[in-house]
Each structure stands twice: as C-alpha cells, then as structure tokens.
Amino acid sequence: MDTQTKQQAQSRNQDLQEELESRYGPAIAQQIVDEINKAEKTAHVPDFMAVKAVSETMELFREEAQKALRNLKGRRKAANDDVANLDEKRARQEFEKLFGLYIAAQHNFYEMYRKAMTAHLEEIPTWKKYKKTNQDPEMTTVA
C-alpha cells in the first residue's frame, strides 16, 4: 500500500471513528476501528463478530444516507429563496458526510469479509469442497 492510500485509509477511519464515538461512545468506537486497523494488516484474519460489527455500521450509514438523500431531493423542490438555499446547502453537506461514511464502512466491510471468507475456505478439507463441472450429469432411467 503506498503512502497516499495509507493516508486516505487513515483519514477515512478517523472520520468513521469520530462519528461512531458520537453515536456509541468511545469504547465501542475504538473496538470497531481497532478491528478495522487489524484487518488492514496482511497476516490478521478478522473473526465473525468483527465483520458483523462493521456490517451493521455499514447498514446504519446506508440507511441514514438514503434519508439524507430524500431530504436533499425534497429541499430542491422547495421555493428558491435564500433560506431554502441555506437549507439545501446544509442538506447537501449532511448527505455528503453520511455518504462518505457509508463508503468508508462499505470498503472496510468488504475487505474484512473477503479476508475472513478466504481464510475460512482454506480451512475446509478438499474432499468437502464442491467441484464445479461444466457438463450436465447424464440422466439414467430406472427400469
């Protein structure tokens, strides 16, 4: 990972942590961000509960971003006076903030999910793995 990507990830995780602290408190927010930071290391395999916590965070921000988008669209239909423009600007900023948090949570979730599933699939014995075939099995009739 190059330095610019690391800086973007750190900034994204910092914004996510600040928002989670305001919602859940510093302890839970720190746990979630610690699991995200651990998952960014190549050797760490996230456990189920860490992936589930980030999944729930992603769903929370997705729902709120959708509400903010509906609010923004409603503001655009309002009258074009100065107060409406200020409200529309605030609604746009709120949507951009929530959408950015949703994208950050989504990125972290899929990264953690991929690592966890890859590790899980490697643990399955080869004789239990489903072998995909391109041919249809021949149908036989019972006489």
Stockholm file with secondary structure:
# STOCKHOLM 1.0

chainA/1-143         MDTQTKQQAQSRNQDLQEELESRYGPAIAQQIVDEINKAEKTAHVPDFMAVKAVSETMELFREEAQKALRNLKGRRKAANDDVANLDEKRARQEFEKLFGLYIAAQHNFYEMYRKAMTAHLEEIPTWKKYKKTNQDPEMTTVA
#=GR chainA/1-143 SS CCHHHHHHHHHHHHHHHHHHHHHHCHHHHHHHHHHHHHHHSSSCCCCHHHHHHHHHHHHHHHHHHHHHHHHHHHHHTSCCSHHHHHHHHHHHHHHHHHHHHHHHHHHHHHHHHHHHHHHHHHHSCGGGSCCCCSSCCCCCCCC
#=GC SS_cons         CCHHHHHHHHHHHHHHHHHHHHHHCHHHHHHHHHHHHHHHSSSCCCCHHHHHHHHHHHHHHHHHHHHHHHHHHHHHTSCCSHHHHHHHHHHHHHHHHHHHHHHHHHHHHHHHHHHHHHHHHHHSCGGGSCCCCSSCCCCCCCC
//
